[in-house]
Amino acid sequence: MKILLLNASNTLNYGSMMLAENFITYFDPEQRHEFFVETDRPDETARRLRDATSHPKIEAGIGSWSLRGAAGKVKMLLGILFPKRLKVDADLIAVLGGDDFTEDHGWRALVSQLLRLNLFTPPVCFIGQSMGPFFSFRKPLCKLLLSRADRIVLRDTISYDFCKSLGLRNISKMPDLAFAPLAREAQADTSDRAGSVCFFPSELIWRFSPSKSRDDCIGFYEKALTLLSERFKSVLVLPHVLRPDSSDDRKMVEELSARVVRENITYTTDILTPAEVRGLISASDVIVTGRMHPAVSAVSCGVPVIAFAYSEKYHGVIARDCGLEPYVLDIRKIPFGELEQVFRKALDLLEKQPPQLAKTAEEKRQSVYSSMKEIREWYRS
């Protein structure tokens, strides 16, 4: 059987890569299936995923059925006006998780993707999604388009409740795939890491702030790093998304390395694997992040985390479903000028009453295992 993976094109977004490698690992533990990943970087994508999973049957590229570019838009428009299904060389299309099917990044791409997926012939399964809320005409339109999917697996209670309120019957719930262990998850040497922090600055979040000022964001990061360096033995600053250029966290890391110079702060922009990043997280005492999946990894490793949220996915996946509401700070609602004090209070609370995450982590892992087993059985039937 051949599985087409969508939304897994960028392995230099470590969150996206974790979802892809864990789907491959837990959907096909016996390595019987073939996987094709849609991407414009085929060699890099296939190599990194093969290395991460040890799965030999992973290919990547752009298929003849692709609807990318101007020609693809014309093909999609014709398919909508004159209904005609596109044949895809696959037995199942797995659309991997993220927040693409929300309105956090605008509604045009949301509608375009759903229209595209409605043109394909093989069964379509959404895996580990945040979805909604939808507004205006998008609410009935998205309900119609999503009702045609063969299966929708939501990754948080907020998304599930919203989709249920739409009347969708093809839905179920599973924690984010990255809560489960990675195939090559390394156990880092923690002997000299006591009192350490991993800090993940995001190049993206300032665009969602009230001021929409990158300088304000950098100013806040400087203050946060200074505070962390005063309270902890060591701080490691590293990126979690290295592509595309507009969201490359290495830019923030490099700027901060020139602005905040302290003996106990280390900066790195090396290209890593998600397993290597998770090893660093598991060896830390606290994680502070502007990206969501370092927070997921932190919970999976039982490490307390403070997250700067820029979309609803944080509130569903981390705040509500992990019981970490006090530690999810929404930069859409808190100006950077006020965020320092809010961050300080969250850090005080975390140090005074660190959340106990071992039980949460185990529940998430077991839920992913059972849900993926159910999805495998559904597919086989």
C-alpha positions in Angstrom: 0.0 0.0 0.0 1.2 3.5 -0.8 0.5 6.5 1.6 0.7 10.1 0.4 1.8 12.4 3.2 0.8 16.1 2.9 1.9 18.9 5.2 5.3 17.2 5.8 7.3 19.0 3.2 9.6 20.9 5.5 11.9 18.8 7.7 13.7 21.9 8.9 10.6 22.8 10.8 11.3 20.3 13.6 7.7 20.2 14.7 6.5 19.2 11.2 9.2 16.6 11.0 8.3 15.1 14.3 4.7 14.6 13.1 5.9 13.0 9.9 8.3 10.6 11.5 5.9 9.6 14.3 3.1 9.0 11.8 5.4 6.7 9.7 6.7 5.0 12.9 3.3 4.3 14.5 1.2 3.8 11.4 3.6 1.3 9.9 5.6 -0.4 12.7 6.2 -3.5 10.5 7.4 -1.3 7.5 5.1 -2.9 5.0 3.8 0.3 3.3 5.4 2.8 1.0 5.3 6.6 1.8 5.5 9.5 -0.6 6.0 12.9 0.9 4.9 15.9 -1.2 7.8 18.4 -1.1 10.0 20.5 -3.4 13.1 19.3 -1.6 12.9 15.6 -2.3 16.4 14.5 -1.5 16.7 16.3 1.8 13.2 15.3 2.9 13.5 11.6 2.1 17.0 11.4 3.6 16.1 13.0 6.9 12.9 11.0 7.3 14.6 7.7 6.5 17.4 8.4 8.9 14.9 9.4 11.7 12.6 6.4 11.3 14.9 3.7 9.8 12.0 3.1 7.3 13.4 2.1 3.9 10.4 2.9 1.8 10.1 6.7 1.9 10.2 8.7 -1.3 9.6 12.4 -1.8 8.9 15.0 -4.5 6.1 16.6 -6.5 3.5 14.3 -8.1 1.8 14.9 -11.5 -1.4 15.5 -9.5 0.1 18.5 -7.7 -1.9 21.7 -7.6 1.0 24.0 -6.8 1.7 27.1 -8.8 -0.4 29.0 -11.3 -1.1 25.9 -13.4 -2.3 24.1 -10.3 -4.7 26.9 -9.4 -6.2 26.7 -12.9 -6.5 22.9 -12.7 -8.2 23.2 -9.3 -10.6 25.9 -10.6 -11.6 23.7 -13.5 -12.0 20.8 -11.2 -14.4 22.8 -9.1 -16.4 24.2 -12.0 -16.6 21.0 -13.9 -16.4 18.3 -11.1 -13.7 15.8 -12.0 -11.6 13.9 -9.5 -7.8 13.9 -9.7 -6.2 10.4 -9.8 -3.4 10.1 -7.3 -0.9 7.3 -7.2 -1.7 6.4 -3.5 -4.1 4.2 -1.5 -4.5 6.8 1.3 -3.9 10.5 1.6 -2.8 11.4 5.2 -2.9 15.2 5.9 -0.7 15.7 8.9 -1.4 18.0 11.7 -0.8 21.7 12.3 -3.0 24.8 12.4 -3.5 25.1 8.6 -7.2 24.4 9.0 -7.8 27.3 11.3 -8.3 31.0 10.5 -5.2 32.0 12.5 -3.2 32.5 9.3 -6.1 33.9 7.2 -9.0 32.1 5.6 -8.0 32.0 1.9 -5.3 29.3 2.3 -7.7 27.3 4.5 -10.5 27.3 1.9 -8.0 26.6 -0.9 -6.6 23.5 0.8 -10.0 22.1 1.6 -11.1 22.6 -2.0 -8.0 20.9 -3.2 -8.4 17.9 -1.0 -12.0 17.4 -2.2 -10.7 16.8 -5.7 -8.6 13.7 -4.9 -9.8 10.2 -5.5 -8.1 8.2 -2.6 -9.5 8.2 0.9 -8.4 11.4 2.8 -7.6 11.2 6.5 -6.7 14.3 8.6 -4.3 13.3 11.3 -3.6 15.3 14.4 -5.2 18.6 13.4 -6.2 21.8 15.1 -9.4 23.0 13.4 -11.5 26.1 13.7 -13.1 28.2 14.7 -14.5 29.3 11.3 -16.5 32.4 10.8 -18.9 34.0 8.3 -19.5 32.0 5.1 -16.5 29.8 5.9 -18.5 28.0 8.7 -21.0 26.3 6.4 -18.5 25.9 3.6 -15.8 24.2 5.7 -18.5 22.0 7.3 -19.5 20.8 3.8 -15.9 20.2 2.7 -14.8 18.5 5.9 -17.9 16.3 6.0 -16.5 14.6 2.8 -13.3 13.5 4.4 -13.1 9.9 5.3 -11.7 10.6 8.8 -10.7 13.6 10.9 -8.5 13.1 13.9 -8.3 16.3 16.1 -5.5 16.9 18.5 -7.1 18.9 21.2 -10.5 19.2 23.0 -11.2 22.7 21.8 -10.9 21.7 18.2 -12.9 18.5 18.8 -15.7 20.4 20.6 -15.9 23.0 17.8 -16.1 20.3 15.0 -18.7 18.4 17.0 -20.7 21.6 17.2 -20.7 21.8 13.4 -22.4 18.4 13.3 -19.4 16.5 11.8 -19.6 12.8 12.4 -16.3 11.7 10.9 -14.2 13.0 13.8 -12.2 11.5 16.7 -9.6 12.8 19.0 -5.9 12.0 19.6 -3.1 14.0 21.3 -0.5 15.6 19.0 1.7 12.9 17.5 4.8 14.5 18.9 3.8 13.5 22.5 4.9 10.0 21.6 8.6 9.0 21.7 10.5 9.5 18.5 12.0 6.4 16.9 15.6 7.6 17.6 14.9 9.6 20.7 18.2 9.8 22.5 18.6 9.8 26.3 20.9 12.8 26.8 23.6 12.9 29.5 22.1 15.0 32.2 25.0 14.8 34.6 26.2 18.4 34.0 22.8 20.0 33.0 21.2 20.6 36.4 19.9 24.1 36.5 19.7 24.5 32.7 17.1 26.1 30.4 16.4 25.7 26.7 15.1 28.9 25.1 13.5 28.8 21.7 12.9 32.3 20.3 10.4 32.5 17.4 11.0 34.7 14.4 7.2 34.4 13.7 5.4 35.6 16.8 5.9 39.4 16.6 3.7 39.5 13.5 0.7 38.5 15.8 1.4 41.0 18.6 -0.6 44.2 19.0 2.4 46.3 18.0 3.5 44.0 15.2 7.0 45.3 16.0 10.0 43.0 15.6 12.1 45.4 17.7 9.7 45.2 20.6 9.9 41.4 20.4 13.7 41.4 20.4 13.6 43.8 23.3 11.4 41.4 25.3 13.6 38.4 24.4 16.7 40.3 25.7 14.9 40.9 29.1 13.7 37.3 29.3 17.2 35.9 28.5 18.8 38.2 31.1 16.3 37.1 33.7 16.8 33.4 32.9 20.6 33.8 33.0 20.3 35.4 36.5 18.1 32.5 37.8 19.6 29.4 36.2 23.1 28.0 35.9 23.1 27.8 32.1 20.8 28.9 29.2 20.9 27.3 25.7 19.3 29.4 22.9 18.4 27.5 19.7 16.0 27.6 16.8 13.1 25.1 16.2 12.1 26.3 12.7 14.9 26.9 10.1 12.8 27.2 7.0 11.2 29.1 5.2 13.3 32.2 5.3 10.4 34.4 6.6 10.1 32.2 9.7 13.8 31.2 10.2 14.4 31.3 14.0 18.2 31.4 13.4 17.8 35.1 12.7 16.5 35.8 16.2 19.2 33.5 17.7 22.0 35.4 15.8 20.7 38.8 16.8 20.3 37.8 20.4 23.8 36.4 20.5 25.1 39.8 19.6 22.9 41.6 22.1 23.0 39.4 25.2 26.5 38.2 26.0 26.9 36.3 29.2 29.2 33.5 30.2 26.3 31.1 31.1 24.3 31.7 27.8 25.2 29.5 24.8 23.8 30.0 21.3 23.6 27.5 18.5 22.2 27.6 15.0 23.3 24.1 14.0 20.9 21.9 11.9 19.8 19.1 14.2 17.3 16.3 14.2 14.2 16.4 16.3 15.6 13.5 18.4 18.7 15.6 19.1 16.6 18.6 20.1 14.4 16.4 22.3 17.5 15.1 24.0 18.5 18.7 24.9 15.0 19.3 26.2 14.9 16.2 28.3 18.2 17.2 29.9 16.9 20.7 30.9 15.1 21.9 34.0 12.8 24.4 32.2 11.8 25.1 28.6 10.9 28.6 27.4 9.5 28.7 23.9 7.9 30.8 21.2 7.2 27.6 19.2 4.6 25.1 20.2 6.3 21.8 19.6 9.2 22.4 22.0 6.4 22.7 24.6 4.9 19.4 23.4 8.4 17.8 23.7 8.8 19.3 27.2 5.6 17.8 28.4 6.5 14.5 26.8 9.8 14.6 28.7 8.2 15.8 32.0 10.0 19.2 31.8 8.1 22.3 33.0 7.5 24.8 30.2 6.5 28.4 29.6 5.1 29.1 26.0 4.5 32.3 24.2 1.4 31.6 22.2 0.4 33.2 18.8 -2.5 31.0 17.8 -5.3 29.0 19.3 -3.4 25.7 19.0 -1.4 26.5 22.2 -4.6 26.9 24.2 -6.0 23.6 23.0 -2.9 21.4 22.9 -0.9 22.8 25.8 -3.0 25.0 28.1 -6.3 23.1 28.3 -5.3 19.5 27.5 -2.1 19.5 29.6 -3.4 21.7 32.4 -0.8 24.4 31.8 -3.0 27.5 31.5 -0.8 29.7 33.8 2.2 29.0 31.6 0.7 29.8 28.1 1.2 33.5 27.6 -0.8 34.8 24.6 1.2 37.5 22.8 -1.8 38.4 20.7 -3.4 39.8 23.9 -0.3 40.9 25.9 1.8 43.7 24.5 5.6 43.1 24.6 5.9 46.0 27.0 3.7 44.2 29.6 4.9 40.7 28.8 8.1 40.9 30.9 6.1 41.2 34.1 3.7 38.5 33.1 6.6 36.2 32.2 8.3 37.0 35.5 5.2 36.0 37.4 4.8 32.7 35.4 8.5 31.9 36.1 8.0 32.6 39.8 5.0 30.3 39.9 6.8 27.6 38.0 9.8 27.7 40.4 7.5 27.8 43.4 5.1 25.1 42.3 6.5 23.2 39.3 3.8 21.3 37.4 4.0 17.5 37.8 3.9 16.3 34.2 4.9 12.6 34.5 1.2 11.4 34.6 0.2 13.7 31.8 3.1 12.6 29.6 2.2 8.9 30.2 -1.5 9.5 29.4 -0.6 11.3 26.2 1.8 8.5 25.1 -0.7 5.8 25.7 -3.5 7.7 24.0 -1.3 8.2 20.9 -0.5 4.4 20.9 -4.1 3.4 21.1 -5.4 5.9 18.6 -2.8 5.0 16.0 -3.7 1.3 16.5 -7.3 2.2 15.8 -6.3 4.2 12.7 -4.3 1.3 11.4 -7.2 -1.1 11.9 -9.6 1.4 10.2 -7.3 1.6 7.2 -7.0 -2.2 6.9 -10.7 -2.6 7.0 
